Amino acid sequence: MAADRVSARTEPAARSGARGTRRRVAGSPVDAVSLEAAVAFVAAALARRTACRIVVTNANKAWLAARDARLREILEGADLVVAEWATSWAARTLGVAGVEHVGGITLMVRLLAEAERSGWSCYFLGAAPGVAETLVARLRRERPALRIAGWHHGYLDEASRATVVAELVAKRPDLLFVAMGSPLQEYFLAGLPASAAGAGLGVGGSFDVLAGLKRDAPAWARGRGLEWLYRLSQDPRRLWRRYLVTNTWFVARVVRERLARRRAAPLAGAEGGGAAR
């Protein structure tokens, strides 16, 4: 594992919700931010030398959090929660303004570009053995100015996890990308000391795509909420049950919440009118 010189940091960043961006959509927290606002949030945290932990939320994450108290606590305590398309769609359906589709892989690519420009160091943790190395080799060709602090695959036992954490504490990368899938990547980031990394982001299967080992969703699917359909077409035996269960649950929850809000609106208007008399 190669490494460049990296910088230190101190205390965790203030919660994004305290800055007025935190919303609730289908029972889960999410921040009303754009892609560029998310990048600016990370840049500000790094400039202050404070740590921040970022969670990407979607239908599957909401479904998991409804059944996993630990993941739910991590979501509530995250410094920044950015939306993928399903959450952005739910926000629009429920009349919650400003929750834009950001997405894990999109934010990762944008942060890599900013890291090359600003001199931030990056560590890549996750995916199967060999994937992170392939990704790093490609990044070194395509982004020669990018500072690589290190990398490791995501199949960690207790001993290798301790080794990786010790390496992170020693190197203190500005950006830590964790590609383990949910909820493992969120568990890992939540368990890190603040001094182990600047901004930590869980990015699911992004390493395989950015390394060129798997195809990204085509243009007709990206940003239109159809990425899941493309992934399903690529691996139907593994994914059909997940998407059937989680997407159905999520849509039903959004519909119930919308109906509840509509029923509540006339009551709130009547109470307001009565108070005005």
C-alpha positions as protocol buffer text, in pm:
chain_id: "A"
residue {
  index: 1
  type: MET
  ca { x: 0 y: 0 z: 0 }
}
residue {
  index: 2
  type: ALA
  ca { x: 148 y: 330 z: -114 }
}
residue {
  index: 3
  type: ALA
  ca { x: 104 y: 651 z: 79 }
}
residue {
  index: 4
  type: ASP
  ca { x: 168 y: 1023 z: 46 }
}
residue {
  index: 5
  type: ARG
  ca { x: 211 y: 1265 z: 334 }
}
residue {
  index: 6
  type: VAL
  ca { x: -127 y: 1349 z: 489 }
}
residue {
  index: 7
  type: SER
  ca { x: -263 y: 1596 z: 741 }
}
residue {
  index: 8
  type: ALA
  ca { x: -410 y: 1573 z: 1092 }
}
residue {
  index: 9
  type: ARG
  ca { x: -749 y: 1678 z: 1221 }
}
residue {
  index: 10
  type: THR
  ca { x: -921 y: 1718 z: 1553 }
}
residue {
  index: 11
  type: GLU
  ca { x: -1285 y: 1724 z: 1655 }
}
residue {
  index: 12
  type: PRO
  ca { x: -1593 y: 1595 z: 1469 }
}
residue {
  index: 13
  type: ALA
  ca { x: -1784 y: 1847 z: 1260 }
}
residue {
  index: 14
  type: ALA
  ca { x: -2112 y: 1994 z: 1378 }
}
residue {
  index: 15
  type: ARG
  ca { x: -2419 y: 1801 z: 1264 }
}
residue {
  index: 16
  type: SER
  ca { x: -2559 y: 1921 z: 933 }
}
residue {
  index: 17
  type: GLY
  ca { x: -2906 y: 1932 z: 1085 }
}
residue {
  index: 18
  type: ALA
  ca { x: -2791 y: 2210 z: 1319 }
}
residue {
  index: 19
  type: ARG
  ca { x: -2713 y: 2419 z: 1007 }
}
residue {
  index: 20
  type: GLY
  ca { x: -3075 y: 2410 z: 896 }
}
residue {
  index: 21
  type: THR
  ca { x: -3045 y: 2159 z: 610 }
}
residue {
  index: 22
  type: ARG
  ca { x: -3180 y: 1849 z: 785 }
}
residue {
  index: 23
  type: ARG
  ca { x: -3520 y: 1721 z: 672 }
}
residue {
  index: 24
  type: ARG
  ca { x: -3722 y: 1402 z: 724 }
}
residue {
  index: 25
  type: VAL
  ca { x: -3846 y: 1198 z: 431 }
}
residue {
  index: 26
  type: ALA
  ca { x: -4033 y: 869 z: 470 }
}
residue {
  index: 27
  type: GLY
  ca { x: -3919 y: 845 z: 830 }
}
residue {
  index: 28
  type: SER
  ca { x: -3548 y: 897 z: 758 }
}
residue {
  index: 29
  type: PRO
  ca { x: -3321 y: 1202 z: 791 }
}
residue {
  index: 30
  type: VAL
  ca { x: -3181 y: 1363 z: 477 }
}
residue {
  index: 31
  type: ASP
  ca { x: -3016 y: 1697 z: 406 }
}
residue {
  index: 32
  type: ALA
  ca { x: -3155 y: 1944 z: 155 }
}
residue {
  index: 33
  type: VAL
  ca { x: -2832 y: 1990 z: -38 }
}
residue {
  index: 34
  type: SER
  ca { x: -2710 y: 1979 z: -397 }
}
residue {
  index: 35
  type: LEU
  ca { x: -2399 y: 1800 z: -519 }
}
residue {
  index: 36
  type: GLU
  ca { x: -2196 y: 2120 z: -507 }
}
residue {
  index: 37
  type: ALA
  ca { x: -2327 y: 2204 z: -160 }
}
residue {
  index: 38
  type: ALA
  ca { x: -2217 y: 1861 z: -39 }
}
residue {
  index: 39
  type: VAL
  ca { x: -1868 y: 1917 z: -181 }
}
residue {
  index: 40
  type: ALA
  ca { x: -1858 y: 2261 z: -18 }
}
residue {
  index: 41
  type: PHE
  ca { x: -1958 y: 2103 z: 315 }
}
residue {
  index: 42
  type: VAL
  ca { x: -1665 y: 1860 z: 292 }
}
residue {
  index: 43
  type: ALA
  ca { x: -1424 y: 2136 z: 189 }
}
residue {
  index: 44
  type: ALA
  ca { x: -1531 y: 2351 z: 484 }
}
residue {
  index: 45
  type: ALA
  ca { x: -1487 y: 2063 z: 729 }
}
residue {
  index: 46
  type: LEU
  ca { x: -1138 y: 1988 z: 594 }
}
residue {
  index: 47
  type: ALA
  ca { x: -1045 y: 2357 z: 608 }
}
residue {
  index: 48
  type: ARG
  ca { x: -1146 y: 2359 z: 975 }
}
residue {
  index: 49
  type: ARG
  ca { x: -953 y: 2034 z: 1025 }
}
residue {
  index: 50
  type: THR
  ca { x: -1266 y: 1868 z: 1159 }
}
residue {
  index: 51
  type: ALA
  ca { x: -1393 y: 1520 z: 1081 }
}
residue {
  index: 52
  type: CYS
  ca { x: -1724 y: 1455 z: 909 }
}
residue {
  index: 53
  type: ARG
  ca { x: -1910 y: 1134 z: 828 }
}
residue {
  index: 54
  type: ILE
  ca { x: -2140 y: 1126 z: 526 }
}
residue {
  index: 55
  type: VAL
  ca { x: -2419 y: 876 z: 460 }
}
residue {
  index: 56
  type: VAL
  ca { x: -2596 y: 823 z: 128 }
}
residue {
  index: 57
  type: THR
  ca { x: -2963 y: 732 z: 170 }
}
residue {
  index: 58
  type: ASN
  ca { x: -3199 y: 554 z: -68 }
}
residue {
  index: 59
  type: ALA
  ca { x: -3493 y: 314 z: -56 }
}
residue {
  index: 60
  type: ASN
  ca { x: -3281 y: 22 z: 57 }
}
residue {
  index: 61
  type: LYS
  ca { x: -3108 y: 227 z: 329 }
}
residue {
  index: 62
  type: ALA
  ca { x: -3443 y: 347 z: 461 }
}
residue {
  index: 63
  type: TRP
  ca { x: -3575 y: -9 z: 464 }
}
residue {
  index: 64
  type: LEU
  ca { x: -3266 y: -133 z: 650 }
}
residue {
  index: 65
  type: ALA
  ca { x: -3277 y: 153 z: 901 }
}
residue {
  index: 66
  type: ALA
  ca { x: -3641 y: 80 z: 982 }
}
residue {
  index: 67
  type: ARG
  ca { x: -3526 y: -264 z: 1099 }
}
residue {
  index: 68
  type: ASP
  ca { x: -3180 y: -186 z: 1237 }
}
residue {
  index: 69
  type: ALA
  ca { x: -3156 y: 42 z: 1541 }
}
residue {
  index: 70
  type: ARG
  ca { x: -2780 y: 79 z: 1505 }
}
residue {
  index: 71
  type: LEU
  ca { x: -2803 y: 194 z: 1143 }
}
residue {
  index: 72
  type: ARG
  ca { x: -3091 y: 424 z: 1235 }
}
residue {
  index: 73
  type: GLU
  ca { x: -2876 y: 586 z: 1504 }
}
residue {
  index: 74
  type: ILE
  ca { x: -2589 y: 629 z: 1256 }
}
residue {
  index: 75
  type: LEU
  ca { x: -2821 y: 799 z: 1008 }
}
residue {
  index: 76
  type: GLU
  ca { x: -2954 y: 1034 z: 1273 }
}
residue {
  index: 77
  type: GLY
  ca { x: -2604 y: 1123 z: 1390 }
}
residue {
  index: 78
  type: ALA
  ca { x: -2439 y: 1163 z: 1049 }
}
residue {
  index: 79
  type: ASP
  ca { x: -2284 y: 1499 z: 973 }
}
residue {
  index: 80
  type: LEU
  ca { x: -2433 y: 1494 z: 623 }
}
residue {
  index: 81
  type: VAL
  ca { x: -2699 y: 1267 z: 469 }
}
residue {
  index: 82
  type: VAL
  ca { x: -2724 y: 1295 z: 91 }
}
residue {
  index: 83
  type: ALA
  ca { x: -3001 y: 1155 z: -124 }
}
residue {
  index: 84
  type: GLU
  ca { x: -3003 y: 911 z: -408 }
}
residue {
  index: 85
  type: TRP
  ca { x: -3287 y: 929 z: -657 }
}
residue {
  index: 86
  type: ALA
  ca { x: -3551 y: 738 z: -460 }
}
residue {
  index: 87
  type: THR
  ca { x: -3516 y: 971 z: -162 }
}
residue {
  index: 88
  type: SER
  ca { x: -3517 y: 1277 z: -387 }
}
residue {
  index: 89
  type: TRP
  ca { x: -3835 y: 1150 z: -556 }
}
residue {
  index: 90
  type: ALA
  ca { x: -3995 y: 1087 z: -218 }
}
residue {
  index: 91
  type: ALA
  ca { x: -3907 y: 1440 z: -105 }
}
residue {
  index: 92
  type: ARG
  ca { x: -4069 y: 1594 z: -413 }
}
residue {
  index: 93
  type: THR
  ca { x: -4376 y: 1373 z: -370 }
}
residue {
  index: 94
  type: LEU
  ca { x: -4407 y: 1485 z: -8 }
}
residue {
  index: 95
  type: GLY
  ca { x: -4344 y: 1852 z: -82 }
}
residue {
  index: 96
  type: VAL
  ca { x: -4005 y: 1863 z: 91 }
}
residue {
  index: 97
  type: ALA
  ca { x: -3799 y: 2117 z: -101 }
}
residue {
  index: 98
  type: GLY
  ca { x: -3428 y: 2114 z: -177 }
}
residue {
  index: 99
  type: VAL
  ca { x: -3351 y: 1742 z: -147 }
}
residue {
  index: 100
  type: GLU
  ca { x: -3160 y: 1685 z: -470 }
}
residue {
  index: 101
  type: HIS
  ca { x: -3030 y: 1361 z: -615 }
}
residue {
  index: 102
  type: VAL
  ca { x: -2660 y: 1345 z: -525 }
}
residue {
  index: 103
  type: GLY
  ca { x: -2572 y: 975 z: -512 }
}
residue {
  index: 104
  type: GLY
  ca { x: -2267 y: 797 z: -376 }
}
residue {
  index: 105
  type: ILE
  ca { x: -2070 y: 739 z: -695 }
}
residue {
  index: 106
  type: THR
  ca { x: -2147 y: 1088 z: -826 }
}
residue {
  index: 107
  type: LEU
  ca { x: -2029 y: 1248 z: -503 }
}
residue {
  index: 108
  type: MET
  ca { x: -1718 y: 1028 z: -498 }
}
residue {
  index: 109
  type: VAL
  ca { x: -1620 y: 1130 z: -853 }
}
residue {
  index: 110
  type: ARG
  ca { x: -1677 y: 1496 z: -774 }
}
residue {
  index: 111
  type: LEU
  ca { x: -1473 y: 1471 z: -452 }
}
residue {
  index: 112
  type: LEU
  ca { x: -1187 y: 1300 z: -637 }
}
residue {
  index: 113
  type: ALA
  ca { x: -1176 y: 1590 z: -883 }
}
residue {
  index: 114
  type: GLU
  ca { x: -1175 y: 1839 z: -596 }
}
residue {
  index: 115
  type: ALA
  ca { x: -910 y: 1635 z: -412 }
}
residue {
  index: 116
  type: GLU
  ca { x: -678 y: 1650 z: -712 }
}
residue {
  index: 117
  type: ARG
  ca { x: -732 y: 2026 z: -738 }
}
residue {
  index: 118
  type: SER
  ca { x: -701 y: 2098 z: -366 }
}
residue {
  index: 119
  type: GLY
  ca { x: -432 y: 1847 z: -271 }
}
residue {
  index: 120
  type: TRP
  ca { x: -650 y: 1634 z: -44 }
}
residue {
  index: 121
  type: SER
  ca { x: -524 y: 1283 z: 27 }
}
residue {
  index: 122
  type: CYS
  ca { x: -748 y: 979 z: -34 }
}
residue {
  index: 123
  type: TYR
  ca { x: -774 y: 629 z: 109 }
}
residue {
  index: 124
  type: PHE
  ca { x: -976 y: 354 z: -60 }
}
residue {
  index: 125
  type: LEU
  ca { x: -1116 y: 76 z: 158 }
}
residue {
  index: 126
  type: GLY
  ca { x: -1350 y: -193 z: 34 }
}
residue {
  index: 127
  type: ALA
  ca { x: -1460 y: -429 z: -244 }
}
residue {
  index: 128
  type: ALA
  ca { x: -1304 y: -766 z: -318 }
}
residue {
  index: 129
  type: PRO
  ca { x: -927 y: -823 z: -307 }
}
residue {
  index: 130
  type: GLY
  ca { x: -764 y: -666 z: -610 }
}
residue {
  index: 131
  type: VAL
  ca { x: -1040 y: -415 z: -688 }
}
residue {
  index: 132
  type: ALA
  ca { x: -898 y: -125 z: -486 }
}
residue {
  index: 133
  type: GLU
  ca { x: -555 y: -184 z: -640 }
}
residue {
  index: 134
  type: THR
  ca { x: -708 y: -173 z: -988 }
}
residue {
  index: 135
  type: LEU
  ca { x: -895 y: 146 z: -901 }
}
residue {
  index: 136
  type: VAL
  ca { x: -581 y: 312 z: -764 }
}
residue {
  index: 137
  type: ALA
  ca { x: -383 y: 216 z: -1076 }
}
residue {
  index: 138
  type: ARG
  ca { x: -649 y: 371 z: -1296 }
}
residue {
  index: 139
  type: LEU
  ca { x: -669 y: 686 z: -1086 }
}
residue {
  index: 140
  type: ARG
  ca { x: -292 y: 728 z: -1104 }
}
residue {
  index: 141
  type: ARG
  ca { x: -314 y: 718 z: -1482 }
}
residue {
  index: 142
  type: GLU
  ca { x: -615 y: 948 z: -1510 }
}
residue {
  index: 143
  type: ARG
  ca { x: -550 y: 1179 z: -1213 }
}
residue {
  index: 144
  type: PRO
  ca { x: -172 y: 1189 z: -1170 }
}
residue {
  index: 145
  type: ALA
  ca { x: -185 y: 1476 z: -920 }
}
residue {
  index: 146
  type: LEU
  ca { x: -419 y: 1288 z: -685 }
}
residue {
  index: 147
  type: ARG
  ca { x: -259 y: 1208 z: -350 }
}
residue {
  index: 148
  type: ILE
  ca { x: -313 y: 842 z: -261 }
}
residue {
  index: 149
  type: ALA
  ca { x: -278 y: 771 z: 111 }
}
residue {
  index: 150
  type: GLY
  ca { x: -346 y: 397 z: 79 }
}
residue {
  index: 151
  type: TRP
  ca { x: -594 y: 123 z: 2 }
}
residue {
  index: 152
  type: HIS
  ca { x: -718 y: -212 z: 131 }
}
residue {
  index: 153
  type: HIS
  ca { x: -986 y: -459 z: 32 }
}
residue {
  index: 154
  type: GLY
  ca { x: -1307 y: -476 z: 234 }
}
residue {
  index: 155
  type: TYR
  ca { x: -1295 y: -835 z: 357 }
}
residue {
  index: 156
  type: LEU
  ca { x: -1179 y: -765 z: 710 }
}
residue {
  index: 157
  type: ASP
  ca { x: -1151 y: -1000 z: 1004 }
}
residue {
  index: 158
  type: GLU
  ca { x: -1081 y: -869 z: 1352 }
}
residue {
  index: 159
  type: ALA
  ca { x: -703 y: -862 z: 1302 }
}
residue {
  index: 160
  type: SER
  ca { x: -706 y: -696 z: 959 }
}
residue {
  index: 161
  type: ARG
  ca { x: -965 y: -445 z: 1075 }
}
residue {
  index: 162
  type: ALA
  ca { x: -736 y: -341 z: 1361 }
}
residue {
  index: 163
  type: THR
  ca { x: -447 y: -310 z: 1115 }
}
residue {
  index: 164
  type: VAL
  ca { x: -649 y: -89 z: 879 }
}
residue {
  index: 165
  type: VAL
  ca { x: -774 y: 134 z: 1160 }
}
residue {
  index: 166
  type: ALA
  ca { x: -419 y: 176 z: 1291 }
}
residue {
  index: 167
  type: GLU
  ca { x: -303 y: 268 z: 940 }
}
residue {
  index: 168
  type: LEU
  ca { x: -581 y: 523 z: 904 }
}
residue {
  index: 169
  type: VAL
  ca { x: -501 y: 682 z: 1239 }
}
residue {
  index: 170
  type: ALA
  ca { x: -133 y: 701 z: 1140 }
}
residue {
  index: 171
  type: LYS
  ca { x: -194 y: 843 z: 791 }
}
residue {
  index: 172
  type: ARG
  ca { x: -505 y: 1050 z: 860 }
}
residue {
  index: 173
  type: PRO
  ca { x: -630 y: 1081 z: 501 }
}
residue {
  index: 174
  type: ASP
  ca { x: -848 y: 1376 z: 411 }
}
residue {
  index: 175
  type: LEU
  ca { x: -1099 y: 1154 z: 225 }
}
residue {
  index: 176
  type: LEU
  ca { x: -1186 y: 797 z: 315 }
}
residue {
  index: 177
  type: PHE
  ca { x: -1405 y: 606 z: 68 }
}
residue {
  index: 178
  type: VAL
  ca { x: -1553 y: 283 z: 207 }
}
residue {
  index: 179
  type: ALA
  ca { x: -1706 y: 34 z: -36 }
}
residue {
  index: 180
  type: MET
  ca { x: -1850 y: -246 z: 176 }
}
residue {
  index: 181
  type: GLY
  ca { x: -2222 y: -214 z: 111 }
}
residue {
  index: 182
  type: SER
  ca { x: -2481 y: -124 z: 371 }
}
residue {
  index: 183
  type: PRO
  ca { x: -2488 y: -145 z: 664 }
}
residue {
  index: 184
  type: LEU
  ca { x: -2126 y: -265 z: 697 }
}
residue {
  index: 185
  type: GLN
  ca { x: -1973 y: 52 z: 556 }
}
residue {
  index: 186
  type: GLU
  ca { x: -2182 y: 269 z: 788 }
}
residue {
  index: 187
  type: TYR
  ca { x: -2086 y: 52 z: 1086 }
}
residue {
  index: 188
  type: PHE
  ca { x: -1718 y: 82 z: 998 }
}
residue {
  index: 189
  type: LEU
  ca { x: -1723 y: 460 z: 958 }
}
residue {
  index: 190
  type: ALA
  ca { x: -1924 y: 510 z: 1277 }
}
residue {
  index: 191
  type: GLY
  ca { x: -1667 y: 307 z: 1471 }
}
residue {
  index: 192
  type: LEU
  ca { x: -1367 y: 512 z: 1358 }
}
residue {
  index: 193
  type: PRO
  ca { x: -1209 y: 773 z: 1584 }
}
residue {
  index: 194
  type: ALA
  ca { x: -1239 y: 1127 z: 1451 }
}
residue {
  index: 195
  type: SER
  ca { x: -862 y: 1140 z: 1401 }
}
residue {
  index: 196
  type: ALA
  ca { x: -866 y: 847 z: 1155 }
}
residue {
  index: 197
  type: ALA
  ca { x: -992 y: 1044 z: 854 }
}
residue {
  index: 198
  type: GLY
  ca { x: -1130 y: 1379 z: 751 }
}
residue {
  index: 199
  type: ALA
  ca { x: -1442 y: 1304 z: 548 }
}
residue {
  index: 200
  type: GLY
  ca { x: -1567 y: 945 z: 543 }
}
residue {
  index: 201
  type: LEU
  ca { x: -1815 y: 835 z: 278 }
}
residue {
  index: 202
  type: GLY
  ca { x: -1973 y: 494 z: 213 }
}
residue {
  index: 203
  type: VAL
  ca { x: -1990 y: 431 z: -162 }
}
residue {
  index: 204
  type: GLY
  ca { x: -2129 y: 78 z: -203 }
}
residue {
  index: 205
  type: GLY
  ca { x: -2021 y: -81 z: -531 }
}
residue {
  index: 206
  type: SER
  ca { x: -1853 y: 229 z: -674 }
}
residue {
  index: 207
  type: PHE
  ca { x: -1499 y: 87 z: -671 }
}
residue {
  index: 208
  type: ASP
  ca { x: -1586 y: -186 z: -922 }
}
residue {
  index: 209
  type: VAL
  ca { x: -1746 y: 65 z: -1156 }
}
residue {
  index: 210
  type: LEU
  ca { x: -1475 y: 330 z: -1133 }
}
residue {
  index: 211
  type: ALA
  ca { x: -1204 y: 65 z: -1170 }
}
residue {
  index: 212
  type: GLY
  ca { x: -1366 y: -38 z: -1498 }
}
residue {
  index: 213
  type: LEU
  ca { x: -1451 y: -388 z: -1374 }
}
residue {
  index: 214
  type: LYS
  ca { x: -1827 y: -335 z: -1395 }
}
residue {
  index: 215
  type: ARG
  ca { x: -2033 y: -116 z: -1623 }
}
residue {
  index: 216
  type: ASP
  ca { x: -2200 y: 191 z: -1481 }
}
residue {
  index: 217
  type: ALA
  ca { x: -2569 y: 245 z: -1544 }
}
residue {
  index: 218
  type: PRO
  ca { x: -2624 y: 385 z: -1897 }
}
residue {
  index: 219
  type: ALA
  ca { x: -2731 y: 743 z: -1963 }
}
residue {
  index: 220
  type: TRP
  ca { x: -3100 y: 650 z: -1994 }
}
residue {
  index: 221
  type: ALA
  ca { x: -3098 y: 523 z: -1634 }
}
residue {
  index: 222
  type: ARG
  ca { x: -2869 y: 766 z: -1450 }
}
residue {
  index: 223
  type: GLY
  ca { x: -3042 y: 1040 z: -1256 }
}
residue {
  index: 224
  type: ARG
  ca { x: -3388 y: 918 z: -1359 }
}
residue {
  index: 225
  type: GLY
  ca { x: -3442 y: 666 z: -1082 }
}
residue {
  index: 226
  type: LEU
  ca { x: -3385 y: 373 z: -1315 }
}
residue {
  index: 227
  type: GLU
  ca { x: -3040 y: 266 z: -1196 }
}
residue {
  index: 228
  type: TRP
  ca { x: -3204 y: -12 z: -995 }
}
residue {
  index: 229
  type: LEU
  ca { x: -3372 y: -144 z: -1309 }
}
residue {
  index: 230
  type: TYR
  ca { x: -3039 y: -157 z: -1490 }
}
residue {
  index: 231
  type: ARG
  ca { x: -2871 y: -334 z: -1197 }
}
residue {
  index: 232
  type: LEU
  ca { x: -3159 y: -579 z: -1181 }
}
residue {
  index: 233
  type: SER
  ca { x: -3116 y: -660 z: -1550 }
}
residue {
  index: 234
  type: GLN
  ca { x: -2746 y: -732 z: -1487 }
}
residue {
  index: 235
  type: ASP
  ca { x: -2797 y: -959 z: -1184 }
}
residue {
  index: 236
  type: PRO
  ca { x: -3164 y: -1063 z: -1159 }
}
residue {
  index: 237
  type: ARG
  ca { x: -3111 y: -1378 z: -951 }
}
residue {
  index: 238
  type: ARG
  ca { x: -2940 y: -1188 z: -672 }
}
residue {
  index: 239
  type: LEU
  ca { x: -3134 y: -861 z: -676 }
}
residue {
  index: 240
  type: TRP
  ca { x: -3496 y: -933 z: -767 }
}
residue {
  index: 241
  type: ARG
  ca { x: -3606 y: -1010 z: -412 }
}
residue {
  index: 242
  type: ARG
  ca { x: -3426 y: -709 z: -265 }
}
residue {
  index: 243
  type: TYR
  ca { x: -3581 y: -464 z: -510 }
}
residue {
  index: 244
  type: LEU
  ca { x: -3926 y: -619 z: -491 }
}
residue {
  index: 245
  type: VAL
  ca { x: -3931 y: -596 z: -113 }
}
residue {
  index: 246
  type: THR
  ca { x: -3749 y: -267 z: -49 }
}
residue {
  index: 247
  type: ASN
  ca { x: -3891 y: -64 z: -338 }
}
residue {
  index: 248
  type: THR
  ca { x: -4247 y: -178 z: -265 }
}
residue {
  index: 249
  type: TRP
  ca { x: -4204 y: -97 z: 104 }
}
residue {
  index: 250
  type: PHE
  ca { x: -4056 y: 245 z: 28 }
}
residue {
  index: 251
  type: VAL
  ca { x: -4324 y: 350 z: -219 }
}
residue {
  index: 252
  type: ALA
  ca { x: -4597 y: 234 z: 20 }
}
residue {
  index: 253
  type: ARG
  ca { x: -4440 y: 433 z: 302 }
}
residue {
  index: 254
  type: VAL
  ca { x: -4422 y: 747 z: 89 }
}
residue {
  index: 255
  type: VAL
  ca { x: -4786 y: 705 z: -18 }
}
residue {
  index: 256
  type: ARG
  ca { x: -4898 y: 661 z: 344 }
}
residue {
  index: 257
  type: GLU
  ca { x: -4703 y: 966 z: 452 }
}
residue {
  index: 258
  type: ARG
  ca { x: -4847 y: 1175 z: 170 }
}
residue {
  index: 259
  type: LEU
  ca { x: -5201 y: 1073 z: 262 }
}
residue {
  index: 260
  type: ALA
  ca { x: -5133 y: 1149 z: 627 }
}
residue {
  index: 261
  type: ARG
  ca { x: -5004 y: 1496 z: 536 }
}
residue {
  index: 262
  type: ARG
  ca { x: -5310 y: 1566 z: 324 }
}
residue {
  index: 263
  type: ARG
  ca { x: -5542 y: 1463 z: 607 }
}
residue {
  index: 264
  type: ALA
  ca { x: -5348 y: 1679 z: 851 }
}
residue {
  index: 265
  type: ALA
  ca { x: -5351 y: 1991 z: 630 }
}
residue {
  index: 266
  type: PRO
  ca { x: -5725 y: 2075 z: 665 }
}
residue {
  index: 267
  type: LEU
  ca { x: -5707 y: 2021 z: 1039 }
}
residue {
  index: 268
  type: ALA
  ca { x: -5411 y: 2258 z: 1067 }
}
residue {
  index: 269
  type: GLY
  ca { x: -5598 y: 2517 z: 858 }
}
residue {
  index: 270
  type: ALA
  ca { x: -5911 y: 2488 z: 1070 }
}
residue {
  index: 271
  type: GLU
  ca { x: -5711 y: 2530 z: 1392 }
}
residue {
  index: 272
  type: GLY
  ca { x: -5534 y: 2833 z: 1248 }
}
residue {
  index: 273
  type: GLY
  ca { x: -5863 y: 2989 z: 1140 }
}
residue {
  index: 274
  type: GLY
  ca { x: -6016 y: 2930 z: 1479 }
}
residue {
  index: 275
  type: ALA
  ca { x: -5721 y: 3089 z: 1653 }
}
residue {
  index: 276
  type: ALA
  ca { x: -5751 y: 3397 z: 1431 }
}
residue {
  index: 277
  type: ARG
  ca { x: -6110 y: 3471 z: 1532 }
}
